[in-house]
Amino acid sequence: MSSMIAFTRSFLLRSAVAAIALGGLAGCGGGGGGGGGGGVFVPVQQPVVVVAPLTLVLTRVGPEAVEVEWSDDPLAASFLVLRDGFALARVTSTSLIDASVFFNNTYCYQVEGHDATGQLVAASSSGCITII
């Protein structure tokens, strides 16, 4: 293969990859012609996910412990308990004792219910408790 053919082939491949990465090939399949346009844009619609509400209850149960309880959801196979926006634990029950809290601090909890495939199916609003 001559160096000119190899250069042309390499240039064409890089151009096609760049065109696809930047939003598709204009005029694909139509024979070309003018400059630009002609491509078809089809928006991808995300499925609507209905998330059931969970009721959250926070109770101080010891000098440095909080019980986090929430309502059950029949579609949830597991629950992710978040504290201050970070994952604290994943459980299959509807309560958790958090014994890693300290005096003079406020902690905010939220619970998410996930089905067997990991999809979010239920969630609580955030609830906060101050340990004093």
JOWO-V481307 format. One record per run of one state. SS is the DSSP state (H for helix, E for strand, C for the rest). FROM is the first residue (numbers start at 1). TO is the last residue. If there is no record, write none. Layout:
ss:SS from:FROM to:TO
ss:SS from:FROM to:TO
This chain:
ss:C from:1 to:2
ss:H from:3 to:21
ss:C from:22 to:51
ss:E from:52 to:54
ss:C from:55 to:55
ss:E from:56 to:62
ss:C from:63 to:64
ss:E from:65 to:70
ss:C from:71 to:77
ss:E from:78 to:83
ss:C from:84 to:85
ss:E from:86 to:91
ss:C from:92 to:94
ss:E from:95 to:98
ss:C from:99 to:104
ss:E from:105 to:114
ss:C from:115 to:119
ss:E from:120 to:124
ss:C from:125 to:126
ss:E from:127 to:131
ss:C from:132 to:132
